[in-house]
């Protein structure tokens, strides 16, 4: 079953994977007090960030994370 919304017939799993890749393929929880590495799965919260658990996603929704800077990967060879 495709996802509507002009995604060119992408499945829901492909759409979620795309959001993960667009976010820079995070490997750990976005919550600064946690930062646990993902163990095979992660939670994509309503704020667009990725967390290790529903508890961390709920905590992230309660606090102001606007001052947290997402680190970008360093490009090799530059």
N, C-alpha and C positions, 0 to 999 in steps of 0.2 A: 504494500500500500504506500503510495507516494504522499508527501507532505505538500499541502497546497501553499500558495503564496509565491509562486514564480520561482521555485527552486529547481526547475528543470527536471522534475521527476525524482529528486533525491529522496532517499528514505529517511525516516526519523533518525536512525542510527548514524547515517552519513552526515546529517545536519548537526547532530550533537558532536560527532568527531570533528567536523569542520570548525565548530566553535572552540573546541579544545585546541586545535592546531593554530587557529587565529590568535588565541590567547598566549601563544608561544610555547605550547606543550608543557604547562606547569608540572612540576614533579613533587611539589609539596603544598601543604595547606596554606592558603593566603592569610589566615589569621596570624598576626605577628606573635601572639603568645603561644602558639601551637607549633607551626611549621613542620608537622609530622610528614614524612614522605608518604605518597600515595602507595597503597599496597594492592594494585590491580584495579582499583576503582576510585572515583572521586565524585563529589556532589557539585553540580553546576547550579549555583544559587540564583535567586531572582536579581541580585545585584550584578550578575554577569561574571562573578569570580568563582574560583574553584576551591573547595574545602575538602578536608579528609572525612568529615562526618556531618550528619544533620545537626548535631549539637554545635559544632563550630560554625556552620552556616547560620544558625539561629543567633549565635553570639555576634557574628559579623554583622547581622542585620540590626542589632541593638546599638552597636558602637559606631562612632564616626571613623571610617577608614579612608577618608578623603585625603589625609596627609600621608598615607602609605604609598610609596613609590614602587612601581613594578620594575624590577631589574630586567634589563634586556641582556640577551646572550651576547658575548663578545664574538666578533667575527674573526675567524682564524685568518692569519696572514696580513692583518692590518695593524 
